[in-house]
């Protein structure tokens, strides 16, 4: 069985890695020169959870029943559940490797908390509440990590104003992550090794405005202008250290779950729904409040929304919701009316938006779990959805839940590199569901019929 090292770089942006910074990234450049690379179209929605599971399983978010970090429970207005490892009920790459007699090493692959038994070793990722509880499998790996790097940071708090300390914390976290990766690569007998570095995502969200002169909040000459470039260079050096460890029989795949781009602002979806008459309040809000803290007149409300990188909109349907208003026979007509009005939304200066409205029941082969009725990408994801109300304006210059400079881009990236093959730097774009079948093909394992993607051809 051929060995695979999958280097996951959360939020890696193709334009930055392939173009803007590439002259200072010799290790990525070498893999691109001798391998195959291109854009990697993310899932709908292009969110960390579910995107990494889509990559590992070649199944859509609808098939997984995962549409983001949080989901409403059984058509409730306020009761939610948070995605965790317990919610994934499909086979992933490491399950097929185990069936073939191989072992896997997984580090920080979302969602990996709580840790669960696999044929191999697992270290939890950023949704781990804290490392005082068990976050590894087997459990004794936790003690090994402590001896190696001391306190192991699974993530950092990045929506903060103290940027100087944040830089230090991100680099320190990434250093410890790679020390653990290198240690397990050297000391374990693995056939499949996958890790996800969350630090790049945090750098994008916290520092995009400082380097990008096109960002609406950019200040020329600021002290953080070079942070993004420095972190990409640092990642390249760390990846180079991994390439020194592997042998020529190990294929390397670099992949991101989605891309990143500057955030133009946030659009207050619930305030807009109220303006349009779809959302009714019993009493006006005073100050900025979350929808769950507002006094909603559910008996007369047509629809409401959730904030995030994309908007989730739910219709208030009779017989489905506790205080449903929309008759089931009118569901599609009302949904289409809301869609048409959303598509007519323009920016704060009257500019046209490239907004996309998706219907989960139409875009997925199946629709498990608790999907929204509509998924909205405001101006092709350039504007976040703000779920809070009471701002006095439906257009916000910044995120409503803390400092954030970037949004997710539908296009991530991948690099396929085989040390024994000259693939001449061929460019070919893929979909995120193509990664798992590609890996099984390289390992000479059968590709299951339920996988929704196709393997890379020229390997």
C-alpha positions as CSV (number, residue, x, y, z in Angstrom):
1,X,0.0,0.0,0.0
2,X,1.5,3.3,-1.1
3,X,1.8,5.9,1.7
4,X,0.0,9.2,1.6
5,X,0.8,12.4,3.5
6,X,-2.2,14.8,3.3
7,X,-1.2,18.3,4.5
8,X,-4.3,20.3,5.3
9,X,-3.9,24.1,5.3
10,X,-7.2,25.5,6.5
11,X,-8.3,28.5,4.3
12,X,-5.2,28.4,2.1
13,X,-5.9,30.9,-0.8
14,X,-4.8,29.9,-4.3
15,X,-4.0,33.5,-5.4
16,X,-1.7,34.0,-2.4
17,X,0.1,30.7,-2.4
18,X,0.2,30.1,-6.2
19,X,0.9,33.7,-7.2
20,X,1.5,36.5,-4.7
21,X,3.9,34.8,-2.4
22,X,5.1,31.8,-4.5
23,X,8.6,33.3,-5.2
24,X,9.4,33.0,-1.5
25,X,7.9,29.5,-1.0
26,X,10.5,27.1,-2.5
27,X,9.0,23.9,-1.1
28,X,5.5,24.6,-2.4
29,X,7.1,25.7,-5.6
30,X,9.0,22.5,-6.0
31,X,5.9,20.4,-5.5
32,X,4.0,22.4,-8.0
33,X,6.8,22.2,-10.5
34,X,7.0,18.4,-10.4
35,X,3.4,17.6,-9.5
36,X,-0.1,18.6,-10.4
37,X,-1.9,21.6,-8.8
38,X,-4.9,23.8,-9.2
39,X,-7.9,25.3,-7.5
40,X,-10.1,23.0,-5.4
41,X,-13.7,23.9,-5.4
42,X,-15.1,23.6,-1.9
43,X,-18.4,22.2,-0.6
44,X,-21.7,24.1,-0.4
45,X,-21.4,25.7,2.1
46,X,-17.6,26.3,2.0
47,X,-17.2,26.0,5.8
48,X,-14.5,24.2,7.8
49,X,-17.2,21.9,9.2
50,X,-18.4,20.2,6.9
51,X,-15.7,20.8,4.3
52,X,-13.0,18.6,5.8
53,X,-15.4,15.7,6.2
54,X,-16.6,16.2,2.6
55,X,-12.9,15.9,1.6
56,X,-12.3,12.8,3.7
57,X,-15.5,11.0,2.7
58,X,-16.3,12.3,-0.8
59,X,-19.9,12.8,0.4
60,X,-21.8,16.1,0.2
61,X,-22.9,18.1,3.3
62,X,-26.5,16.9,2.6
63,X,-25.4,13.3,2.7
64,X,-23.5,14.0,5.9
65,X,-26.3,16.1,7.5
66,X,-23.7,18.8,8.3
67,X,-24.3,22.4,7.2
68,X,-22.0,24.3,9.4
69,X,-20.9,24.3,13.1
70,X,-24.3,24.6,14.6
71,X,-27.7,23.2,13.6
72,X,-31.2,23.7,14.9
73,X,-32.7,20.6,16.5
74,X,-35.9,19.2,15.2
75,X,-37.3,22.4,13.7
76,X,-36.9,24.3,16.9
77,X,-36.7,28.1,17.0
78,X,-33.9,28.2,19.6
79,X,-32.7,24.7,20.4
80,X,-29.4,23.9,18.6
81,X,-26.8,21.2,18.4
82,X,-23.1,21.7,17.7
83,X,-21.2,19.5,15.2
84,X,-18.9,16.9,16.7
85,X,-17.2,13.7,15.7
86,X,-20.3,11.8,16.9
87,X,-22.4,13.3,14.1
88,X,-20.3,11.8,11.3
89,X,-21.8,8.4,10.3
90,X,-20.1,7.7,7.0
91,X,-16.8,6.0,6.2
92,X,-13.7,8.2,5.5
93,X,-10.3,7.6,4.0
94,X,-8.8,6.1,7.2
95,X,-11.7,3.6,7.5
96,X,-10.9,2.2,4.0
97,X,-7.2,2.1,4.9
98,X,-8.0,0.2,8.1
99,X,-10.1,-2.4,6.1
100,X,-7.0,-3.0,3.9
101,X,-4.8,-3.6,6.9
102,X,-3.2,-0.2,7.2
103,X,-2.9,2.4,10.0
104,X,-3.6,6.1,9.9
105,X,-2.4,9.2,11.8
106,X,-4.9,12.0,12.2
107,X,-4.0,15.4,13.7
108,X,-6.5,18.3,14.0
109,X,-8.8,16.9,11.4
110,X,-12.3,18.5,12.0
111,X,-14.4,17.2,13.6
112,X,-12.2,15.0,15.8
113,X,-13.7,15.7,19.2
114,X,-14.5,13.7,21.1
115,X,-11.7,11.4,19.9
116,X,-12.8,7.9,18.8
117,X,-11.1,4.6,18.1
118,X,-9.4,4.2,14.8
119,X,-6.7,1.9,13.4
120,X,-3.9,4.2,14.3
121,X,-3.6,7.5,16.2
122,X,-5.7,10.6,16.6
123,X,-5.2,14.1,18.1
124,X,-8.2,16.4,18.4
125,X,-8.5,19.7,16.5
126,X,-9.9,23.2,17.1
127,X,-13.3,22.2,18.4
128,X,-11.7,20.5,21.4
129,X,-12.9,22.5,24.4
130,X,-9.6,22.2,26.3
131,X,-6.7,19.7,26.6
132,X,-7.4,19.0,30.3
133,X,-9.9,16.4,29.1
134,X,-9.0,13.5,26.8
135,X,-8.4,14.7,23.2
136,X,-6.3,11.9,21.8
137,X,-6.7,8.3,20.8
138,X,-5.2,6.3,22.3
139,X,-5.5,8.3,25.5
140,X,-1.8,7.9,26.4
141,X,-0.8,9.9,23.3
142,X,-1.8,13.0,25.4
143,X,1.1,12.3,27.8
144,X,3.5,11.8,25.0
145,X,2.5,15.2,23.5
146,X,3.0,16.9,26.9
147,X,6.5,15.6,27.2
148,X,7.3,16.7,23.7
149,X,5.9,20.3,23.6
150,X,4.4,21.0,27.0
151,X,0.9,22.6,26.9
152,X,-0.6,21.7,23.4
153,X,-2.7,24.5,21.9
154,X,-5.5,23.2,19.7
155,X,-6.5,26.7,18.6
156,X,-6.2,30.4,19.5
157,X,-8.8,33.1,20.1
158,X,-8.4,35.2,17.0
159,X,-11.3,37.7,17.1
160,X,-9.5,40.0,19.4
161,X,-7.9,43.5,19.2
162,X,-4.5,42.5,20.7
163,X,-2.8,41.7,17.4
164,X,0.7,41.6,18.7
165,X,0.1,38.8,21.2
166,X,-2.1,37.1,18.6
167,X,0.8,36.8,16.2
168,X,3.0,35.3,18.8
169,X,0.3,32.8,19.8
170,X,-0.4,31.7,16.2
171,X,3.3,31.1,15.5
172,X,3.7,29.3,18.8
173,X,0.7,27.1,18.2
174,X,1.8,26.2,14.7
175,X,5.4,25.4,15.9
176,X,4.0,22.9,18.4
177,X,1.6,21.4,15.9
178,X,4.5,20.7,13.5
179,X,6.7,19.3,16.2
180,X,4.0,16.8,17.0
181,X,3.4,16.0,13.4
182,X,7.1,15.3,12.8
183,X,7.3,13.2,15.9
184,X,4.4,11.0,14.9
185,X,5.7,10.7,11.3
186,X,9.0,9.4,12.6
187,X,7.7,7.1,15.4
188,X,4.6,5.5,14.0
189,X,4.1,2.9,11.3
190,X,1.5,4.6,9.2
191,X,0.1,4.3,5.6
192,X,-2.1,7.4,5.7
193,X,-1.1,10.6,7.6
194,X,-3.4,13.6,7.6
195,X,-3.2,16.8,9.6
196,X,-4.9,20.2,9.4
197,X,-3.2,23.4,10.4
198,X,-5.8,25.9,11.6
199,X,-3.2,28.7,12.0
200,X,-3.5,29.9,8.4
201,X,-7.2,30.4,8.8
202,X,-6.6,32.5,11.9
203,X,-4.0,34.6,10.2
204,X,-6.4,35.3,7.3
205,X,-9.3,36.3,9.5
206,X,-7.1,38.5,11.9
207,X,-4.7,40.2,9.5
208,X,-6.1,40.4,6.0
209,X,-6.9,44.1,6.2
210,X,-3.3,44.8,7.1
211,X,-1.7,43.4,4.0
212,X,-4.3,43.9,1.3
213,X,-4.4,47.4,0.0
214,X,-7.8,46.7,-1.6
215,X,-9.5,46.0,1.8
216,X,-11.9,48.7,2.7
217,X,-10.3,49.0,6.2
218,X,-6.6,48.9,5.0
219,X,-4.2,51.4,6.5
220,X,-1.0,51.9,4.5
221,X,2.2,51.6,6.5
222,X,0.6,49.7,9.4
223,X,2.9,47.6,11.6
224,X,1.2,44.3,10.5
225,X,1.6,44.6,6.8
226,X,4.0,41.6,6.4
227,X,2.4,39.2,8.8
228,X,0.5,37.2,6.2
229,X,3.5,36.9,3.9
230,X,5.7,35.9,6.9
231,X,3.3,33.2,7.9
232,X,3.1,31.7,4.4
233,X,7.0,31.6,4.3
234,X,7.0,30.0,7.8
235,X,4.5,27.3,6.6
236,X,6.7,26.6,3.6
237,X,9.7,26.1,5.8
238,X,7.7,23.7,8.1
239,X,6.4,21.8,5.1
240,X,10.0,21.5,3.9
241,X,10.9,19.8,7.2
242,X,8.2,17.2,6.5
243,X,9.5,16.5,3.0
244,X,12.9,15.7,4.5
245,X,11.2,12.9,6.6
246,X,9.3,11.0,4.0
247,X,10.7,8.6,1.5
248,X,10.2,8.5,-2.3
249,X,7.3,6.0,-1.9
250,X,5.2,8.6,-0.1
251,X,2.8,10.8,-2.1
252,X,2.1,14.2,-0.7
253,X,-1.1,16.1,-1.2
254,X,-1.5,19.7,0.0
255,X,-5.2,20.8,0.2
256,X,-7.4,23.5,1.7
257,X,-11.0,23.1,2.7
258,X,-11.9,26.5,1.2
259,X,-10.1,29.7,0.2
260,X,-10.1,33.2,1.7
261,X,-10.7,36.7,0.5
262,X,-11.3,40.2,2.0
263,X,-14.6,40.8,3.8
264,X,-16.5,43.8,2.5
265,X,-18.8,43.9,5.5
266,X,-21.8,42.2,7.1
267,X,-25.4,42.2,6.0
268,X,-28.1,42.1,8.7
269,X,-30.3,39.4,7.4
270,X,-32.9,39.5,10.2
271,X,-33.3,43.3,10.0
272,X,-33.8,43.0,6.3
273,X,-36.4,40.2,6.8
274,X,-38.2,42.5,9.2
275,X,-38.1,45.4,6.7
276,X,-39.5,43.1,4.1
277,X,-42.4,42.0,6.4
278,X,-41.3,38.4,6.6
279,X,-40.1,38.6,10.3
280,X,-42.4,40.1,12.9
281,X,-41.5,41.3,16.4
282,X,-43.9,41.9,19.2
283,X,-41.8,44.7,20.6
284,X,-39.0,46.7,18.9
285,X,-35.4,45.8,19.8
286,X,-33.4,48.3,21.9
287,X,-29.7,48.2,21.1
288,X,-28.0,45.3,19.4
289,X,-29.5,41.9,20.2
290,X,-29.4,38.4,19.0
291,X,-32.6,37.1,17.4
292,X,-33.1,34.6,20.2
293,X,-33.1,37.5,22.7
294,X,-35.7,39.4,20.7
295,X,-39.5,39.1,21.3
296,X,-40.5,37.5,18.0
297,X,-44.1,37.2,17.0
298,X,-43.8,33.7,15.7
299,X,-47.5,33.4,15.0
300,X,-47.1,36.0,12.3
301,X,-43.5,35.4,11.1
302,X,-42.9,34.0,7.7
303,X,-39.1,33.4,7.9
304,X,-36.0,34.2,10.0
305,X,-32.2,33.8,9.4
306,X,-28.9,32.9,10.9
307,X,-25.6,34.7,10.7
308,X,-22.3,33.4,9.6
309,X,-20.2,33.3,6.5
310,X,-23.4,32.5,4.7
311,X,-27.0,33.1,5.7
312,X,-29.3,30.2,6.6
313,X,-32.9,31.1,6.2
314,X,-35.8,29.0,7.7
315,X,-39.4,29.3,6.8
316,X,-42.0,29.1,9.6
317,X,-44.1,26.3,8.3
318,X,-47.4,25.1,9.8
319,X,-47.1,21.6,11.1
320,X,-43.3,21.7,11.0
321,X,-42.5,24.6,13.4
322,X,-44.3,24.9,16.7
323,X,-46.0,28.2,15.8
324,X,-45.9,27.8,12.0
325,X,-47.4,30.5,9.8
326,X,-46.7,29.4,6.2
327,X,-49.2,26.8,4.8
328,X,-47.3,23.8,3.5
329,X,-49.0,24.2,0.1
330,X,-47.6,27.7,-0.1
331,X,-44.1,26.7,0.9
332,X,-42.4,26.8,-2.5
333,X,-44.1,30.0,-3.6
334,X,-43.1,31.8,-0.5
335,X,-39.5,30.4,-0.7
336,X,-39.3,31.6,-4.3
337,X,-40.6,35.1,-3.4
338,X,-37.9,35.4,-0.6
339,X,-35.3,34.2,-3.1
340,X,-36.3,36.8,-5.7
341,X,-36.2,39.6,-3.2
342,X,-32.7,38.5,-1.9
343,X,-31.4,38.4,-5.4
344,X,-32.5,42.0,-5.9
345,X,-30.5,43.2,-2.9
346,X,-27.8,45.8,-3.8
347,X,-24.9,47.0,-1.9
348,X,-24.8,50.1,0.4
349,X,-24.0,52.4,-2.6
350,X,-26.4,50.8,-5.0
351,X,-23.8,48.5,-6.5
352,X,-24.9,45.2,-7.9
353,X,-24.1,42.1,-5.9
354,X,-23.3,38.6,-7.2
355,X,-25.5,36.9,-4.7
356,X,-26.3,33.2,-4.9
357,X,-29.3,31.5,-3.3
358,X,-29.1,27.7,-2.9
359,X,-31.9,25.3,-2.1
360,X,-30.5,22.3,-0.1
361,X,-33.2,20.0,-1.3
362,X,-32.2,20.7,-4.9
363,X,-28.4,20.7,-4.7
364,X,-27.6,17.6,-2.7
365,X,-28.2,13.9,-3.6
366,X,-29.9,13.6,-0.3
367,X,-30.7,15.9,2.6
368,X,-30.1,14.5,6.1
369,X,-30.3,16.2,9.4
370,X,-31.6,19.7,9.9
371,X,-31.0,21.7,6.7
372,X,-32.0,25.3,6.2
373,X,-34.6,26.1,3.6
374,X,-32.3,28.5,1.8
375,X,-28.6,29.1,1.8
376,X,-27.5,32.6,0.8
377,X,-24.0,33.7,-0.3
378,X,-24.2,37.5,-0.2
379,X,-22.2,39.0,-3.1
380,X,-20.5,35.7,-3.7
381,X,-19.6,35.4,0.1
382,X,-17.9,38.8,0.2
383,X,-20.4,40.0,2.7
384,X,-21.0,38.0,5.9
385,X,-24.5,37.4,7.2
386,X,-25.1,39.2,10.5
387,X,-27.9,37.5,12.6
388,X,-28.0,40.3,15.2
389,X,-30.6,43.1,15.0
390,X,-30.7,46.7,16.2
391,X,-27.7,48.2,14.5
392,X,-29.7,51.0,12.8
393,X,-28.3,49.9,9.5
394,X,-28.5,46.7,7.5
395,X,-25.0,47.2,6.2
396,X,-22.2,46.9,8.7
397,X,-18.5,47.7,7.9
398,X,-17.3,44.9,10.2
399,X,-18.3,41.5,11.6
400,X,-21.0,41.7,14.3
401,X,-19.4,39.1,16.6
402,X,-15.8,40.4,16.8
403,X,-12.9,41.6,14.7
404,X,-12.7,39.7,11.4
405,X,-11.1,40.8,8.1
406,X,-11.7,37.9,5.8
407,X,-14.5,35.7,4.5
408,X,-14.4,32.2,2.9
409,X,-13.9,31.8,-0.8
410,X,-15.4,28.9,-2.7
411,X,-12.1,28.1,-4.3
412,X,-9.4,26.5,-2.2
413,X,-6.3,24.8,-3.6
414,X,-4.5,21.5,-3.9
415,X,-1.1,20.2,-4.9
416,X,-0.4,16.5,-5.8
417,X,3.3,15.6,-5.5
418,X,4.8,12.1,-6.1
419,X,8.6,12.2,-5.5
420,X,9.0,9.3,-8.0
421,X,7.0,11.0,-10.8
422,X,7.6,14.0,-13.0
423,X,4.1,15.4,-13.7
424,X,5.5,18.6,-15.2
425,X,3.5,21.0,-13.1
426,X,0.2,20.3,-14.8
427,X,-2.7,22.5,-13.9
428,X,-6.1,20.9,-13.3
429,X,-8.9,22.2,-11.1
430,X,-10.7,19.7,-8.9
431,X,-13.7,19.5,-6.6
432,X,-13.2,18.8,-2.9
433,X,-15.1,15.4,-3.3
434,X,-12.3,14.3,-5.7
435,X,-9.6,14.1,-3.0
436,X,-10.7,10.9,-1.2
437,X,-11.1,8.8,-4.4
438,X,-7.7,10.2,-5.6
439,X,-6.1,8.9,-2.4
440,X,-7.7,5.5,-2.7
441,X,-6.6,5.2,-6.3
442,X,-3.0,6.0,-5.4
443,X,-3.1,3.4,-2.6
444,X,-4.6,0.9,-5.0
445,X,-7.8,0.5,-3.0
446,X,-11.3,0.2,-4.5
447,X,-13.3,3.4,-4.8
448,X,-16.7,2.9,-3.3
449,X,-19.8,3.6,-5.4
450,X,-21.2,5.9,-2.7
451,X,-18.3,8.4,-3.2
452,X,-19.5,11.4,-5.1
453,X,-16.2,12.5,-6.6
454,X,-13.7,11.2,-9.2
455,X,-10.0,10.4,-8.9
456,X,-7.4,12.7,-10.5
457,X,-6.8,11.2,-13.9
458,X,-3.1,11.6,-14.7
459,X,-1.5,9.8,-11.8
